Amino acid sequence: MTKIRAAITGIHAYVPDYILTNEELAAMVDTTDDWIITRTGIRERHILKGKGKGTSDMGAEAVKGLLEKTNTHPDEIDLLICATVTPDMQFPATANIIADKAGIKNAFHFDMNAACSGQIYALTTAAMYIESGLYKKVLFVGADKMSSIVDYTDRTTCVIFGDAGAAILLEPTTEDVGIIDSMHHSDGIGRIHLHQKAGGSVKPASHETVDDREHYIYQEGQAVFKFAVSRMADVSVEMMKKHHIEPEDLAWLVPHQANLRIIEATARRMGLDKDQVMINIQRYGNTTSATIPLCLWEWEDKLRKGDNIILSAFGGGFTWGAIYLKWAYNGKNHK
Ligand code: UT7
C-alpha cells in the first residue's frame, strides 16, 4: 500500500503592528540595546495592543489569511490544533475560539501545551491525523501573546519575548515530500527552571499571587540556556544521522528562535553554514509557539519542492525535539 504522508500545503502568519524596540525597553528597565543584541540577537519584537485582544485574534487572522491564500473553504477543515502557552482563558481551548472566529464549523479543535516545543509536538500530531488516513485537511496554529505574561519590570525576561500567530495547512500526499520523521522528548525536572508560578490548580490566583508578581514568566536563564544548547543540537544531529543527511544535503534548519547564540551553536554542531539557517529573532524575539511557522512563512517564496528541512525546538517542561520534512511546493521566488 502506498504510504500517505502529511505535506505542508500552505502557511500564513499574523504579526501585530506595534513594534517594541530595545531603546523603548531601555527606558523601562535597566538594560541596553547593546546587551540585548549581544546576549540574545533581538533588536525588536511585536506586541499585540488593544483591550480584549488575545492569542485567538492573532491565530484567527493567520487562519483566515491561510484559507484565502490556499483557496480553502472553512467547511473543508477537519481538525484544528493550536499550540499556545497563553490561551485566551483557562478554558475553553483557544483552538475552539480561533475556529469560531475563522468560520470553521465542521472540524473539532483542541489546544496543546508543550511550551516552545508545542509547535513541533502539535505539527507532528496534526500530521498523524493525516497519515492515518482519517482526515484530509488539518490546521496547525502556533500563537502566543507573550506580552500577557511578561513582567515589564523584569529585565531578564521582558527583553526576550514577542507576540505572533501562524497557521499551517496539512494535506495528504503520496509523493516523496511531506513530514518524514519526528523525534520528541520531555523531562519534567526542567519545570523548576522555567514556569509561571500562579494561576494554575496548585496556586490559584489570589491577591497575594498578584502582589507577588507570580502570574508572569519565571526563568533561570543560564540553566535553560545550557539545556537548550545541548538538547536542540543533540536531537537535530540525531535526526541527520538517522536519515544519512550530510550538511550539504540540508536546504534549511528552522530552529526555535529563543536566542541567537543557541541557534548558532545548534547550526555549528550540525555542520551548517549561516545561509542554511532561518533566523528572524532580531525582528520578532521569542514568540514561543509561533517561531518556526513564522520563519517558514517569511521564507516561503524561496522554498523549493523537495527541499530537505529540519525543524528543531526546545522549551519549558523541559520539552524538545526535531522534525524532518521535504518541502512540498515551489515558492514564487525560488531560484
Ligand atoms: O524559549 C524557551 C527556552 N528559553 C531559552 O532558551 C532561553 C535561554 N536563556 C537565554 O537565552 C539567556 O540565558 C538569557 C538571554 C535569558 C540571559 O543571557 P545570559 O548570557 O545567560 O545572561 P545571565 O543570565 O548570565 O546574566 C548575565 C548578567 C547578570 O548580571 P550579573 O549577575 O553578572 O551582574 C544579569 O543580571 O546580565 C544581567 N542581565 C542583564 N543586563 C542588562 C540580565 N538581563 C539583563 C538585561 N540587560 N536585559
Boltz pocket constraint, residues with backbone or C-beta under 6 A from the ligand:
constraints:
  - pocket:
      binder: B
      contacts: [[A, 30], [A, 31], [A, 32], [A, 35], [A, 36], [A, 39], [A, 40], [A, 116], [A, 155], [A, 156], [A, 157], [A, 159], [A, 220], [A, 221], [A, 222], [A, 223], [A, 224], [A, 225], [A, 228], [A, 257], [A, 258], [A, 259], [A, 262], [A, 286], [A, 288], [A, 314], [A, 315], [A, 316]]
      max_distance: 6.0
